[in-house]
Structures are given as structure tokens and as C-alpha cells.
Amino acid sequence: MRLGILGSGSGSNFQALLDAIDAGSLSADVALVLSDNPQAFILERAKRRGIPHGLIDCGGFRTKFPDEAQTETAARLLGAGVDIVCLAGFMRLVKRPLLDAFPGRILNIHPALLPAFPGVEAWKQALAAGVAETGCTVHYVDEGMDTGPVILQARVPVLAGDTPESLHARIQVEEHRIYPEAVKIVAKGLA
Ligand code: GRF
């Protein structure tokens, strides 16, 4: 399986996929890493590993993922022979041009137990809501915001005295565990 990764930030989930590949528990290769953010550390991680990587030009839009950029992204991923696209901290909504190129083959990791707390900074939403438990979800991507079918979830308790940072850090530990597992499940289904 050839993976394509889209990310906007640190790329710790990308790293978790690489670690699973290195450990021999995930049978896959990362073919291409793309980011909409030139400063994103995910690009540095790809560079250090010698993995092809590049920038997505969103034409100066801050949050929009313009159709032309999606069409170009799809062409680059297809050109790299990508089978499964993993959104790993990618901060733009994927729509038709890209979804159509990879039907049932685009996954996302979200830091909450969907359908609870979709959207940005879900760990802050969970803290503000005062829930006793939150977690993370790997799901298929559809046209909605964090609405596609769930593949795997992990629960994380909210502890007394949790800050947004401490809660997010504990959620990320679970993200790094379930993302490779979810990719395995999807890869097995496609094989
Ligand atoms: C993760 O919390 C993920 O759930 C969310 O964005 C964050 C990305 O972190 N979608 P990283 O870039 O993988 O470290």
C-alpha cells in the first residue's frame, strides 16, 4: 500500500505511521507528503526521511481549499501511485475534486469521540463541555466536517486539573496508536 499524507502542522501522526512501518507492524510505504503550510514541521519530517514532499498552493486563502488546488493535489497523489490518503492534522475541508479521485480511500484522525465535538480544537470543546471522557476517532472522509463513517475510536478520560495541553497530549498518545491500526484495517479491505 502506498500512502499519501496531507498535513498542516507538526506531523506527529505522520511520524506514528512511519514508526509503525519501521516496526514492521504496518505494511506500507509513504509515497508523498503534501502540506498547505510552508512552515509545517511535517515537511521537515518528510525531508529528513527522504520522502517526496511538497506544498499545496491554496491561492492565499486562509482556510478554503480551492477546487483547482484539490484537483492538482489529486493529480499529484495519483501520479505518486498513492492508494490511501491520510489526513494528519490537515486543516482544510476536502471536497469533491479530491474525494472523487480516492473514493473510500481518504482517512482522517480527529481528536474527539465523533460525532461529539467536530471541528477545530476538539479537546478544548470537550473541556469546556465538562465531559468526563473524550478521545479520538479515525474515520473515512466525506463532504461534511468530521462526519464520515468511523473506522476506530479510543477513549481518553478527562482528569481533574486537565489543561487543554495536557488533555490534547493524552489524546495524541491514543491517536498515534489507532491511526496505524485503522490504516491496516482499510488496507486489508482494499487488498
Ligand atoms: C491531531 O490532534 C489530530 O487529531 C488533529 O490535528 C492534530 C494533528 O497533530 N486533526 P499532528 O500534526 O499529527 O501532530
Residues whose N, C-alpha, C, O or C-beta is under 5 A from the ligand:
A	BS01	GRF	G9 S10 G11 S12 N13 F14 A88 G89 I109 H110 P111
